[in-house]
C-alpha cells in the first residue's frame, strides 16, 4: 500500500491495518463458508443428520464468520508462532494448525455456553447438553475442522515465506511451456 512511500521499516497506519484485517477476514470467512456449506450439505443428506436434514447457507455463513474471527484472534495472539520460528515449514504448518485447532475447540465450547446463557440456560445445563452429544461425532467433526485448517494455514505460511505478493503473483502467472 503506502508502505513504499514511507519505507519498509515504518509500521502500517491504523487504517491500513484495519483494511488488511478486513481483507483477511473476508478471505478466511469465504474459504470457511465454502467448506461449511459443503459439509453441512453432506450432513443434511445423511439419514438423521444435520438437525433433521435442514441445510442452511445462513447457518454456514454464521459458523464461517465466527470461526474466521476465532482464527484471526488466534493469529493476533501469536498462536503457533514459536512453532514456526523453530522448525521447517512443513512441521510448522502442522504445529500451527493443531494449535489453532485446539484454540478453536476451546473457543467453540465457550461460544456454546454463552449462546446457551443468552437463551436462558444455565452454564451447567448448556454444558450437560454439550456433553450429551456423541463423543465420536464431535471428534469426527473436529478432525474435519483440522483438515480444513491445514490448507488454510499452509497457504498463509507459503505466502509469508515467499514474501508480500509473491504467492499471488505465482498464482496469477501464466503457466510456462
Backbone as ProteinMPNN parsed JSONL, in Angstrom:
{"seq_chain_A": "XXXXXXXXXXXXXXXXXXXXXXXXXXXXXXXXXXXXXXXXXXXXXXXXXXXXXXXXXXXXXXXXXXXXXXXXXXXXXXXXXXXXXXXXXXXXXXXXXXXXXXXXXXXXXXXXXXXXXXXXXXXXXXXXXXXXXXXXXXXXXXXXXXXXXXXXXXXXXXXXXXXXXXXXXXXXXXXXX", "coords_chain_A": {"N_chain_A": [[0.84, -1.186, 0.0], [0.789, 2.04, 1.056], [3.246, 1.688, 2.029], [5.558, 1.644, 0.485], [6.024, 4.329, 0.053], [6.553, 5.258, 2.611], [8.667, 3.768, 3.398], [10.212, 0.618, 4.224], [10.566, 0.116, 6.927], [8.801, 1.442, 8.623], [5.758, 1.295, 10.546], [2.523, -0.001, 9.527], [-0.335, 2.156, 9.058], [-3.19, 2.731, 11.227], [-5.52, 2.647, 9.712], [-4.624, 1.226, 7.44], [-3.968, -1.211, 8.652], [-6.519, -1.972, 9.551], [-7.865, -2.265, 7.102], [-6.379, -4.373, 6.004], [-6.909, -6.357, 7.935], [-9.689, -6.661, 7.545], [-9.701, -7.573, 4.914], [-8.312, -9.994, 5.239], [-10.133, -11.262, 6.963], [-12.375, -11.488, 5.262], [-11.374, -13.2, 3.243], [-10.659, -15.538, 4.709], [-13.117, -16.145, 5.963], [-14.688, -16.527, 3.669], [-13.482, -18.802, 2.485], [-13.928, -20.639, 4.583], [-16.708, -20.576, 4.634], [-17.41, -21.836, 2.208], [-16.363, -24.386, 2.757], [-17.87, -25.111, 5.089], [-20.485, -24.965, 4.022], [-20.481, -27.03, 2.104], [-19.915, -29.246, 3.762], [-22.102, -29.145, 5.53], [-24.183, -29.502, 3.739], [-23.604, -32.103, 2.889], [-23.915, -33.44, 5.377], [-26.64, -33.021, 5.712], [-27.724, -34.766, 3.911], [-27.456, -37.227, 4.991], [-29.012, -39.983, 6.699], [-31.007, -38.949, 9.326], [-29.253, -36.9, 9.903], [-27.685, -33.663, 10.463], [-29.397, -31.972, 12.152], [-32.223, -32.849, 11.693], [-32.135, -32.869, 8.897], [-31.982, -30.301, 7.814], [-30.66, -27.881, 5.727], [-28.761, -25.059, 5.654], [-27.645, -22.163, 4.196], [-27.298, -19.783, 5.466], [-26.721, -20.527, 8.116], [-24.286, -21.762, 7.646], [-22.808, -19.541, 6.825], [-22.801, -17.963, 9.172], [-21.463, -19.683, 10.97], [-19.006, -19.837, 9.633], [-18.137, -17.157, 9.75], [-17.853, -16.794, 12.528], [-15.891, -18.727, 13.131], [-13.818, -17.778, 11.509], [-13.26, -15.369, 12.796], [-12.383, -16.391, 15.264], [-10.033, -17.688, 14.388], [-8.524, -15.53, 13.383], [-8.247, -14.132, 15.735], [-6.671, -15.941, 17.168], [-4.392, -15.817, 15.564], [-3.687, -13.13, 15.981], [-3.034, -13.289, 18.656], [-0.746, -14.691, 18.488], [-0.674, -17.458, 18.329], [0.967, -20.451, 17.834], [3.257, -19.291, 16.773], [5.857, -19.626, 17.875], [6.339, -22.239, 17.187], [6.597, -22.005, 14.419], [8.941, -20.553, 14.232], [10.955, -22.274, 14.944], [11.134, -24.617, 13.445], [11.132, -26.596, 10.372], [9.25, -25.66, 7.431], [7.051, -27.442, 6.753], [6.504, -29.152, 9.141], [6.002, -26.991, 10.819], [3.668, -25.844, 9.772], [1.841, -27.878, 10.3], [2.053, -27.95, 13.112], [1.196, -25.328, 13.827], [-1.389, -25.405, 12.796], [-2.554, -27.415, 14.388], [-2.372, -26.205, 16.909], [-4.001, -23.922, 16.524], [-6.376, -25.262, 15.953], [-6.897, -26.514, 18.445], [-7.3, -24.192, 19.979], [-9.599, -23.195, 18.693], [-11.409, -25.225, 19.322], [-11.645, -24.905, 22.126], [-12.618, -22.231, 22.223], [-15.004, -22.623, 20.823], [-16.488, -24.281, 22.524], [-16.771, -22.484, 24.643], [-18.273, -20.565, 23.275], [-20.651, -22.022, 22.813], [-21.566, -22.225, 25.446], [-22.024, -19.528, 26.072], [-23.985, -18.864, 24.161], [-26.007, -20.591, 25.005], [-26.497, -19.459, 27.512], [-27.461, -16.974, 26.699], [-29.875, -17.804, 25.67], [-31.237, -18.305, 27.956], [-30.446, -20.516, 29.458], [-28.689, -22.193, 32.077], [-25.121, -22.286, 32.69], [-24.411, -24.833, 33.485], [-26.533, -26.451, 32.491], [-26.231, -25.999, 29.741], [-23.654, -27.04, 29.373], [-24.122, -29.699, 30.083], [-25.862, -30.459, 28.001], [-24.098, -30.205, 25.885], [-22.2, -32.132, 26.569], [-23.772, -34.376, 26.298], [-23.826, -35.054, 23.669], [-22.679, -37.251, 21.058], [-19.491, -38.475, 21.563], [-17.812, -39.51, 19.604], [-18.916, -38.413, 17.281], [-18.474, -35.661, 17.743], [-15.678, -35.698, 17.839], [-15.091, -36.556, 15.233], [-16.13, -34.38, 13.734], [-14.465, -32.338, 14.665], [-11.985, -33.221, 13.768], [-12.363, -33.048, 11.028], [-12.477, -30.3, 10.876], [-9.809, -29.735, 11.511], [-8.605, -30.745, 9.201], [-9.608, -28.91, 7.385], [-8.365, -26.625, 8.272], [-5.632, -27.078, 7.774], [-4.871, -26.662, 4.893], [-5.52, -23.935, 4.758], [-3.812, -22.695, 6.641], [-1.408, -23.525, 5.52], [-1.337, -22.178, 3.012], [-1.285, -19.542, 3.938], [1.176, -19.528, 5.305], [2.987, -20.25, 3.262], [2.714, -17.985, 1.688], [3.661, -16.027, 3.466], [6.305, -16.894, 3.76], [7.309, -16.714, 1.144], [7.137, -14.011, 0.696], [5.703, -10.652, 0.519], [3.044, -10.537, -1.728], [4.195, -12.397, -3.513], [3.216, -15.079, -3.713], [0.639, -14.619, -4.703], [1.327, -13.463, -7.165], [2.539, -15.666, -8.366], [0.347, -17.393, -8.564], [-1.285, -15.95, -10.253], [0.169, -15.883, -12.576], [0.841, -16.912, -15.96], [1.055, -20.318, -16.97], [4.203, -21.806, -17.778], [5.524, -23.207, -20.783]], "CA_chain_A": [[0.0, 0.0, 0.0], [1.599, 3.251, 1.142], [4.491, 1.347, 2.678], [6.661, 2.005, -0.394], [6.272, 5.748, 0.241], [7.069, 5.506, 3.954], [9.843, 2.935, 3.644], [9.813, -0.692, 4.714], [10.757, -0.026, 8.366], [7.726, 2.042, 9.411], [4.579, 0.454, 10.754], [1.328, 0.429, 8.778], [-1.253, 3.002, 9.82], [-4.369, 2.053, 11.762], [-6.422, 2.417, 8.582], [-4.063, 0.142, 6.633], [-4.135, -2.463, 9.406], [-7.948, -2.315, 9.533], [-8.173, -2.753, 5.751], [-5.754, -5.694, 5.878], [-7.678, -7.276, 8.786], [-10.968, -6.933, 6.892], [-9.375, -8.4, 3.751], [-8.017, -11.332, 5.771], [-11.383, -11.83, 7.459], [-13.217, -11.875, 4.113], [-10.777, -14.371, 2.585], [-10.776, -16.702, 5.59], [-14.546, -16.455, 6.108], [-15.158, -17.061, 2.381], [-12.988, -20.181, 2.39], [-14.635, -21.45, 5.575], [-18.108, -20.677, 4.217], [-17.497, -22.895, 1.195], [-16.154, -25.669, 3.449], [-19.044, -25.389, 5.928], [-21.666, -25.202, 3.183], [-20.368, -28.377, 1.533], [-20.044, -30.226, 4.838], [-23.482, -29.138, 6.036], [-24.998, -30.131, 2.706], [-23.355, -33.541, 3.001], [-24.561, -33.904, 6.599], [-28.101, -32.992, 5.558], [-28.14, -35.892, 3.076], [-27.346, -38.465, 5.773], [-30.219, -40.293, 7.475], [-30.992, -38.399, 10.684], [-28.139, -35.968, 10.078], [-27.804, -32.199, 10.367], [-30.616, -31.443, 12.778], [-33.43, -33.212, 10.934], [-31.975, -32.71, 7.461], [-32.08, -28.913, 7.378], [-29.423, -27.339, 5.188], [-28.925, -23.613, 5.637], [-26.465, -21.373, 3.841], [-27.15, -18.763, 6.508], [-26.015, -21.147, 9.237], [-22.904, -21.948, 7.196], [-22.171, -18.217, 6.827], [-22.581, -17.555, 10.56], [-20.393, -20.527, 11.502], [-17.758, -19.437, 8.978], [-17.734, -15.853, 10.285], [-17.39, -16.986, 13.91], [-14.622, -19.452, 13.088], [-12.812, -16.867, 10.942], [-12.877, -14.435, 13.861], [-11.572, -17.164, 16.202], [-8.724, -17.917, 13.788], [-7.794, -14.259, 13.343], [-7.907, -13.84, 17.129], [-5.515, -16.792, 17.454], [-3.247, -15.247, 14.852], [-3.31, -11.895, 16.674], [-2.433, -13.676, 19.93], [0.523, -15.343, 18.206], [-0.769, -18.911, 18.496], [1.787, -21.227, 16.903], [4.393, -18.55, 16.217], [7.119, -20.232, 18.302], [6.485, -23.443, 16.371], [7.08, -21.595, 13.097], [10.287, -19.999, 14.299], [11.962, -23.254, 15.308], [11.09, -25.838, 12.643], [10.963, -26.457, 8.934], [7.924, -25.167, 7.08], [6.025, -28.49, 6.83], [6.098, -29.393, 10.527], [5.478, -25.749, 11.392], [2.28, -25.709, 9.325], [1.056, -28.844, 11.074], [2.034, -27.494, 14.503], [0.344, -24.144, 13.962], [-2.764, -25.844, 12.542], [-3.03, -28.134, 15.574], [-2.563, -25.232, 17.991], [-5.208, -23.145, 16.219], [-7.482, -26.205, 16.08], [-7.195, -26.623, 19.873], [-7.881, -22.911, 20.389], [-10.957, -23.125, 18.161], [-12.239, -26.133, 20.118], [-11.911, -24.243, 23.411], [-13.495, -21.078, 21.987], [-16.312, -23.115, 20.391], [-17.2, -24.703, 23.736], [-17.143, -21.244, 25.33], [-19.363, -19.964, 22.498], [-21.87, -22.796, 23.104], [-22.019, -21.846, 26.785], [-22.544, -18.156, 26.01], [-25.25, -18.915, 23.416], [-26.972, -21.197, 25.917], [-26.828, -18.435, 28.531], [-28.286, -15.988, 26.008], [-31.204, -18.401, 25.522], [-31.82, -18.514, 29.276], [-29.996, -21.753, 30.093], [-27.514, -22.026, 32.926], [-23.924, -22.882, 32.116], [-24.473, -26.261, 33.785], [-27.45, -27.09, 31.547], [-25.595, -25.942, 28.419], [-22.539, -27.979, 29.377], [-24.704, -31.043, 30.085], [-26.328, -30.706, 26.633], [-22.901, -30.368, 25.057], [-21.602, -33.423, 26.913], [-24.667, -35.474, 25.923], [-23.587, -35.379, 22.263], [-21.781, -38.379, 20.822], [-18.086, -38.084, 21.561], [-17.244, -39.852, 18.297], [-19.385, -37.423, 16.306], [-17.75, -34.415, 17.998], [-14.293, -35.919, 17.435], [-15.051, -36.568, 13.765], [-16.311, -33.003, 13.243], [-13.285, -31.53, 14.971], [-10.907, -33.654, 12.877], [-12.639, -32.434, 9.723], [-12.05, -28.908, 11.022], [-8.352, -29.721, 11.391], [-8.291, -30.917, 7.781], [-9.942, -27.645, 6.724], [-7.366, -25.636, 8.69], [-4.296, -27.341, 7.217], [-4.549, -25.89, 3.675], [-5.629, -22.502, 5.05], [-2.56, -22.29, 7.289], [-0.322, -23.754, 4.558], [-1.314, -21.067, 2.052], [-0.844, -18.343, 4.661], [2.603, -19.635, 5.611], [3.709, -20.164, 1.991], [2.697, -16.576, 1.307], [4.556, -15.322, 4.389], [7.676, -17.32, 3.474], [7.712, -16.199, -0.163], [7.197, -12.547, 0.743], [4.464, -9.97, 0.141], [2.61, -10.545, -3.122], [4.861, -13.395, -4.352], [2.323, -16.209, -3.982], [-0.42, -14.114, -5.596], [1.923, -13.316, -8.498], [2.721, -17.015, -8.905], [-0.972, -17.948, -8.9], [-1.844, -15.178, -11.36], [1.027, -16.005, -13.743], [0.503, -17.944, -16.955], [1.987, -21.45, -16.891], [5.233, -21.843, -18.816], [5.664, -24.457, -21.519]], "C_chain_A": [[0.877, 1.239, 0.0], [2.96, 2.976, 1.763], [5.693, 1.699, 1.81], [7.037, 3.471, -0.196], [6.928, 6.031, 1.589], [8.376, 4.77, 4.214], [9.408, 1.643, 4.325], [9.906, -0.819, 6.23], [9.602, 0.557, 9.185], [6.513, 1.129, 9.463], [3.42, 0.942, 9.896], [0.419, 1.272, 9.677], [-2.419, 2.166, 10.32], [-5.349, 1.717, 10.639], [-5.927, 1.257, 7.717], [-4.197, -1.202, 7.338], [-5.587, -2.91, 9.397], [-8.354, -2.87, 8.173], [-7.611, -4.155, 5.561], [-6.495, -6.738, 6.727], [-9.01, -7.64, 8.135], [-10.758, -7.817, 5.658], [-9.11, -9.835, 4.196], [-9.293, -12.009, 6.254], [-12.256, -12.311, 6.304], [-12.672, -13.127, 3.427], [-10.961, -15.638, 3.419], [-12.243, -17.108, 5.728], [-15.116, -17.032, 4.808], [-14.749, -18.509, 2.195], [-13.763, -21.088, 3.343], [-16.109, -21.602, 5.231], [-18.283, -21.794, 3.195], [-17.351, -24.264, 1.864], [-17.368, -26.049, 4.287], [-20.27, -25.709, 5.079], [-21.638, -26.613, 2.602], [-20.562, -29.437, 2.617], [-21.469, -30.29, 5.391], [-24.43, -29.745, 5.012], [-24.846, -31.65, 2.772], [-24.069, -34.118, 4.224], [-26.077, -33.962, 6.451], [-28.611, -34.145, 4.698], [-28.086, -37.217, 3.826], [-28.647, -38.728, 6.52], [-30.07, -39.785, 8.914], [-29.893, -37.389, 10.934], [-28.561, -34.523, 10.009], [-29.12, -31.662, 10.882], [-31.838, -31.615, 11.885], [-33.334, -32.853, 9.459], [-32.087, -31.293, 6.945], [-30.708, -28.442, 6.917], [-29.61, -25.845, 5.026], [-27.612, -22.928, 5.278], [-26.221, -20.271, 4.872], [-26.391, -19.307, 7.71], [-24.548, -21.36, 8.882], [-22.148, -20.619, 7.234], [-21.86, -17.758, 8.251], [-21.448, -18.362, 11.174], [-19.041, -20.122, 10.917], [-17.251, -18.112, 9.543], [-17.188, -15.986, 11.702], [-16.03, -17.675, 13.915], [-13.508, -18.569, 12.521], [-12.338, -15.888, 12.01], [-12.03, -15.138, 14.902], [-10.156, -17.353, 15.655], [-7.89, -16.642, 13.746], [-7.408, -13.813, 14.753], [-6.68, -14.664, 17.532], [-4.254, -16.273, 16.797], [-2.755, -13.983, 15.558], [-2.63, -12.19, 18.01], [-1.1, -14.396, 19.745], [0.508, -16.848, 18.399], [0.056, -19.596, 17.411], [3.024, -20.522, 16.388], [5.736, -19.134, 16.643], [7.389, -21.499, 17.514], [7.079, -23.077, 15.026], [8.525, -21.14, 13.135], [11.354, -21.08, 14.485], [12.026, -24.473, 14.404], [11.054, -25.52, 11.158], [9.512, -26.11, 8.642], [6.827, -26.222, 7.236], [5.575, -28.783, 8.252], [5.532, -28.148, 11.207], [4.017, -25.539, 11.017], [1.385, -26.64, 10.128], [0.938, -28.382, 12.523], [1.115, -26.301, 14.717], [-1.118, -24.514, 13.75], [-3.341, -26.538, 13.768], [-3.277, -27.161, 16.722], [-3.803, -24.373, 17.759], [-6.459, -24.007, 16.35], [-7.888, -26.345, 17.548], [-7.812, -25.335, 20.41], [-9.325, -22.808, 19.934], [-11.887, -24.055, 18.934], [-12.614, -25.475, 21.44], [-12.871, -23.071, 23.225], [-14.892, -21.509, 21.542], [-17.13, -23.605, 21.578], [-17.655, -23.471, 24.511], [-18.308, -20.559, 24.613], [-20.684, -20.684, 22.769], [-22.438, -22.41, 24.465], [-22.638, -20.453, 26.79], [-23.885, -18.127, 25.271], [-26.339, -19.534, 24.274], [-27.43, -20.21, 26.979], [-27.747, -17.371, 27.94], [-29.724, -16.494, 25.872], [-31.819, -18.797, 26.867], [-31.421, -19.797, 29.976], [-28.794, -21.447, 30.984], [-26.312, -22.664, 32.228], [-23.919, -24.392, 32.327], [-25.354, -27.019, 32.806], [-26.827, -27.115, 30.152], [-24.45, -26.946, 28.324], [-23.045, -29.42, 29.356], [-25.224, -31.408, 28.695], [-25.152, -30.964, 25.704], [-22.289, -31.741, 25.304], [-22.47, -34.603, 26.497], [-24.505, -35.872, 24.449], [-22.61, -36.542, 22.153], [-20.343, -37.889, 20.74], [-17.422, -38.4, 20.227], [-17.659, -38.85, 17.227], [-18.641, -36.095, 16.487], [-16.285, -34.54, 17.58], [-14.169, -35.888, 15.913], [-15.192, -35.165, 13.196], [-15.077, -32.156, 13.507], [-12.099, -31.942, 14.105], [-11.108, -33.127, 11.461], [-12.215, -30.968, 9.762], [-10.53, -28.802, 10.906], [-7.931, -29.872, 9.933], [-8.613, -29.663, 6.973], [-8.879, -26.592, 7.05], [-6.014, -25.839, 8.013], [-4.016, -26.581, 5.92], [-4.631, -24.382, 3.89], [-4.324, -21.982, 5.651], [-1.394, -22.462, 6.318], [-0.22, -22.594, 3.569], [-0.811, -19.799, 2.73], [0.667, -18.38, 4.904], [3.461, -19.642, 4.348], [3.814, -18.706, 1.569], [3.669, -15.768, 2.164], [6.019, -15.631, 4.061], [8.183, -16.735, 2.164], [7.847, -14.69, -0.186], [5.911, -11.932, 0.222], [4.201, -10.024, -1.368], [3.192, -11.645, -3.994], [3.934, -14.567, -4.69], [1.202, -15.795, -4.93], [0.107, -13.975, -7.022], [2.125, -14.684, -9.148], [1.391, -17.612, -9.354], [-1.61, -17.233, -10.087], [-1.05, -15.339, -12.656], [0.546, -17.106, -14.68], [1.518, -19.082, -16.831], [2.98, -21.427, -18.06], [5.225, -23.204, -19.486], [4.441, -24.872, -22.132]], "O_chain_A": [[1.628, 1.469, -0.948], [3.74, 3.898, 1.999], [6.753, 2.024, 2.345], [8.213, 3.829, -0.266], [7.759, 6.933, 1.703], [9.109, 5.107, 5.143], [8.342, 1.592, 4.938], [9.372, -1.78, 6.784], [9.445, 0.189, 10.349], [6.272, 0.316, 8.57], [3.327, 2.125, 9.572], [0.412, 1.115, 10.898], [-2.611, 1.03, 9.887], [-5.934, 0.634, 10.619], [-6.716, 0.405, 7.308], [-4.502, -2.213, 6.706], [-5.866, -4.1, 9.251], [-9.107, -3.841, 8.1], [-8.287, -5.029, 5.017], [-6.685, -7.871, 6.287], [-9.417, -8.801, 8.167], [-11.56, -8.713, 5.395], [-9.624, -10.78, 3.597], [-9.512, -13.191, 5.988], [-12.811, -13.408, 6.355], [-13.442, -14.019, 3.068], [-11.367, -16.679, 2.903], [-12.571, -18.29, 5.622], [-15.947, -17.939, 4.854], [-15.558, -19.346, 1.797], [-14.201, -22.172, 2.96], [-16.702, -22.644, 5.507], [-19.202, -22.604, 3.307], [-18.114, -25.187, 1.579], [-17.847, -27.18, 4.208], [-21.015, -26.636, 5.396], [-22.652, -27.311, 2.607], [-21.286, -30.411, 2.414], [-21.976, -31.372, 5.684], [-25.382, -30.432, 5.383], [-25.831, -32.387, 2.718], [-24.739, -35.147, 4.134], [-26.723, -34.852, 7.003], [-29.796, -34.472, 4.744], [-28.614, -38.222, 3.349], [-29.318, -37.782, 6.934], [-29.129, -40.148, 9.62], [-29.627, -37.052, 12.088], [-29.657, -34.199, 9.553], [-29.864, -30.992, 10.166], [-32.407, -30.642, 11.389], [-34.352, -32.562, 8.831], [-32.271, -31.094, 5.745], [-29.717, -28.588, 7.633], [-30.527, -25.408, 4.331], [-26.602, -23.09, 5.963], [-25.081, -19.877, 5.118], [-25.521, -18.631, 8.26], [-23.668, -21.162, 9.72], [-20.982, -20.577, 7.628], [-20.781, -17.225, 8.51], [-20.568, -17.8, 11.826], [-18.043, -20.073, 11.635], [-16.054, -17.965, 9.788], [-16.179, -15.368, 12.042], [-15.12, -17.25, 14.627], [-12.378, -18.612, 13.007], [-11.143, -15.61, 12.113], [-11.056, -14.564, 15.388], [-9.184, -17.193, 16.393], [-6.694, -16.666, 14.038], [-6.364, -13.189, 14.944], [-5.76, -14.144, 18.163], [-3.179, -16.286, 17.395], [-1.55, -13.787, 15.717], [-1.759, -11.439, 18.448], [-0.403, -14.68, 20.719], [1.558, -17.456, 18.61], [-0.135, -19.349, 16.22], [3.782, -21.117, 15.622], [6.674, -19.137, 15.847], [8.54, -21.804, 17.203], [7.974, -23.767, 14.537], [9.257, -21.324, 12.163], [12.53, -20.836, 14.216], [12.915, -25.305, 14.585], [10.96, -24.365, 10.741], [8.647, -26.251, 9.506], [5.773, -25.925, 7.797], [4.385, -28.676, 8.551], [4.671, -28.256, 12.08], [3.217, -25.106, 11.847], [0.309, -26.249, 10.58], [-0.148, -28.418, 13.101], [0.345, -26.267, 15.677], [-1.994, -23.998, 14.444], [-4.484, -26.284, 14.148], [-4.277, -27.277, 17.431], [-4.569, -24.122, 18.69], [-7.494, -23.527, 16.811], [-9.076, -26.302, 17.871], [-8.747, -25.383, 21.211], [-10.188, -22.381, 20.701], [-13.041, -23.704, 19.178], [-13.782, -25.489, 21.829], [-13.831, -22.93, 23.983], [-15.87, -20.829, 21.853], [-18.337, -23.372, 21.635], [-18.791, -23.416, 24.982], [-19.219, -20.037, 25.255], [-21.719, -20.039, 22.937], [-23.652, -22.284, 24.621], [-23.659, -20.226, 27.438], [-24.815, -17.445, 25.702], [-27.474, -19.057, 24.275], [-28.615, -20.14, 27.304], [-28.691, -16.922, 28.59], [-30.674, -15.714, 25.949], [-32.803, -19.535, 26.911], [-32.008, -20.137, 31.003], [-27.992, -20.562, 30.688], [-26.46, -23.468, 31.308], [-23.478, -25.143, 31.457], [-24.985, -28.096, 32.338], [-26.886, -28.132, 29.461], [-24.298, -27.624, 27.308], [-22.461, -30.271, 28.684], [-25.05, -32.544, 28.252], [-25.211, -31.84, 24.841], [-21.903, -32.434, 24.362], [-21.966, -35.717, 26.355], [-25.001, -36.92, 24.035], [-21.81, -36.78, 23.058], [-20.019, -37.003, 19.95], [-16.565, -37.646, 19.766], [-16.857, -38.48, 16.37], [-18.226, -35.475, 15.508], [-15.714, -33.599, 17.029], [-13.254, -35.269, 15.371], [-14.46, -34.791, 12.279], [-14.685, -31.345, 12.667], [-11.284, -31.094, 13.743], [-10.142, -32.799, 10.772], [-11.658, -30.455, 8.792], [-10.02, -27.879, 10.271], [-7.003, -29.201, 9.481], [-7.948, -29.388, 5.974], [-8.536, -25.768, 6.202], [-5.323, -24.865, 7.711], [-2.994, -25.899, 5.845], [-3.884, -23.63, 3.265], [-3.798, -20.956, 5.22], [-0.486, -21.632, 6.294], [0.874, -22.087, 3.321], [-0.004, -19.064, 2.16], [1.353, -17.373, 4.727], [4.562, -19.091, 4.359], [4.874, -18.248, 1.143], [4.41, -14.929, 1.652], [6.868, -14.74, 4.081], [9.334, -16.311, 2.07], [8.593, -14.145, -1.0], [5.118, -12.603, -0.438], [5.034, -9.609, -2.173], [2.733, -11.824, -5.123], [3.881, -14.996, -5.842], [0.856, -16.535, -5.85], [-0.583, -14.328, -7.978], [1.905, -14.839, -10.35], [1.316, -18.26, -10.398], [-2.381, -17.831, -10.838], [-1.539, -14.972, -13.724], [-0.066, -18.087, -14.259], [2.704, -18.836, -16.613], [2.627, -21.07, -19.184], [4.956, -24.224, -18.85], [4.402, -25.912, -22.789]]}, "name": "protein", "num_of_chains": 1, "seq": "XXXXXXXXXXXXXXXXXXXXXXXXXXXXXXXXXXXXXXXXXXXXXXXXXXXXXXXXXXXXXXXXXXXXXXXXXXXXXXXXXXXXXXXXXXXXXXXXXXXXXXXXXXXXXXXXXXXXXXXXXXXXXXXXXXXXXXXXXXXXXXXXXXXXXXXXXXXXXXXXXXXXXXXXXXXXXXXXX"}
